[in-house]
Amino acid sequence: MFRKIISLAIIAASLPTFSTAQCRISVPGTSCISIPQPLIPPPGPVEIGQILERGQYSMLLNARYYGLPRVSDGWVYMRIEEEIYRVDWVTHTVLEKVTDQASRNW
């Protein structure tokens, strides 16, 4: 019984602790660095309230496939670069960025 306790203590001592388990790849003789992340998200390709030129961007069809609510009340979804925006169809005014509401299919 005493040998089992000692062997478990040796195994537990050899396991990495949370303070050393921050690196994804640990190579002897190296250390991990942390890359600072920006506090402000990068600006999108368009701003809320901006009026889009007609024919410049494509309308996103089949919004339900991407997990977005159905289009209604005169607005549509537009794909602008790699983002999805809700846009008023008549005035082409950008209403809201909804990329974060899309499902994994996006």
Secondary structure as UniProt FT lines:
FT   HELIX           2..14
FT   TURN            18..22
FT   TURN            28..29
FT   TURN            48..49
FT   TURN            54..55
FT   STRAND          58..59
FT   HELIX           63..66
FT   TURN            73..74
FT   STRAND          75..80
FT   TURN            81..82
FT   STRAND          83..88
FT   TURN            89..91
FT   STRAND          93..97
FT   HELIX           99..101
FT   TURN            104..105
//
